[in-house]
């Protein structure tokens, strides 16, 4: 899939871009598109990507809530993704040790906000990445593939990125969208806080005997949360958390034994299962950058934060970063203000940090609360979830929060143009 | 864009070095002029929105000021002049301080923004017959020796149908408490002695000066600092910082 509109050439050395985004993943591409498509403003934006620009073979499924979905819609990537995504209409959450045959559901979320709208969508990672790449090509955004960044330097009116091939790319604002291990974040000397969960997320796709009817299942098992997330047809995306050593052994099993272990955890609701896609393992950790922005550099997506996947908030947080940063950049340009000035970027940080921190604490807390198989804890959390289930207001709040539409949300998250 | 030191014949290398250091200081958003950097977006938004609605340009565009000739009088390090030029205006920026002008020139060269910086006064520009669509008169009247003379020169340079923005500090007890005691002594935002209270100008005094020079006020707003948000916001309260927009009949 080579395409000449993805420009491979290095940037003109004398040129200073408005914005250069390092990392051509979903967050980086969505930001490039949002800036490129902003009405009235011509934003000179380029993307620098280490890889070859092809969507990686990623077995993950992303949960996307309504607010972040609007961001994808605004950049024109949703149409393609929608048909390949599953609609979540109900979340069934249970908490049962492995041996129990019956799993009483603790909490049924769904139907309390708007009967007709899905609670979330489950988007295959590859499909999303592919749709964003296609949009980037269609709109003619410069994507410099095969380009590694080896240095970041602030040079007064702009920042300069050194590339592995000995060139330099200059921009008034550099955006780090280069993932959880963000080399750019390290080059800029931004430190992080966080810890490993000692857990690995096993991800794959399965087909099942009975239709899921839009139900997402989350079983809080001793090894960690186990989620089945609906995809089109009788298929579901799997996020299966286990202690890392155990996950490694499970991943090493042949398909038959793997699926036997899987069936033990999946519960009876969907009947028999069959493996539908490759398996992958992702070590889970919590990581938050101490700063989301410094002079001439902003961090988005996993480069800024990584949270436990149990609430399916990883890409949602990233797309909210995209919406907030795009709005601040475009507002700056419409005032003739340097978009890389830290006074502007501080607004981005203030806007996003609380949301990210809240989600990190919530997912971390839930994971800790649910993982140990201690009877009194189970009773406590069963009561807690039961209370939530009976309280309409609280349920509505949780749903709205999960949909990402509370608070002073960025325009793109609210479905408004920039 | 070249990074070579600007070639000047009238000043020596040591001075260029001093100006470069000062330029970095003016433009350091975390430095001495942080308060101006924080203040800038609210002033710029006010200017942009009113200019666009007056001249019928789109505020969504990144070049809404194309075709407009703007004077920034008392431009300092160029914190307003550069954004004006970026928005597409032809900008003349004047300051009586040679240091400020050199500092601003160095930064504009570095950023590749075309601004015509001049070490001169409003009176001299008016004398030379300069005319502008928009005169920006921001945080200056509280520093000049003769407000009426200064306003006369500024008003004379506004083309018929043109605009003048005046931003300054009101002469009220609240302004004394906040803009002098608060900003200079308590928060240390501004060097002590930056402002003297008796030189602050009331909106009524500005109205009078405008009316005497063929212009009239068409809008006004207070600007207030929200401590919790660390942000300046437009406000109805004009007791401390405020802005006035005046028009000259076509």
Interface residues (C-beta under 8 A of the other chain):
Chain A: X14 X16 X39 X40 X41 X42 X43 X156 X157 X295 X332 X333 X334 X335 X336 X337 X338 X341 X342 X343 X344 X346
Chain B: X1 X24 X29 X30 X34 X37 X38 X40 X41 X44 X45 X48 X58 X59 X60 X61 X62 X64 X82 X83 X84 X85 X86 X87 X107 X110 X111 X112 X230
